[in-house]
């Protein structure tokens, strides 16, 4: 979690807490499991908050 900054950290902190404690509603559990089951489900909200931190790699991926 140290790599997350500001808004992304504040967004992720309660998600991780709920995930670790596993003391949550079924709706919340479904949302959390969706985030962890696929990297893109997790990455998209963070990119919206943090922006693209590796623009070179992103550009390379889009070429192929």
Secondary structure, DSSP 8 states (H G I E B T S, - for coil): -TT--HHHHHHHHHHHHHHHH--S-HHHHHHHHHHHH-HHHHHHHHHHHH--S-HHHHHHHHH-
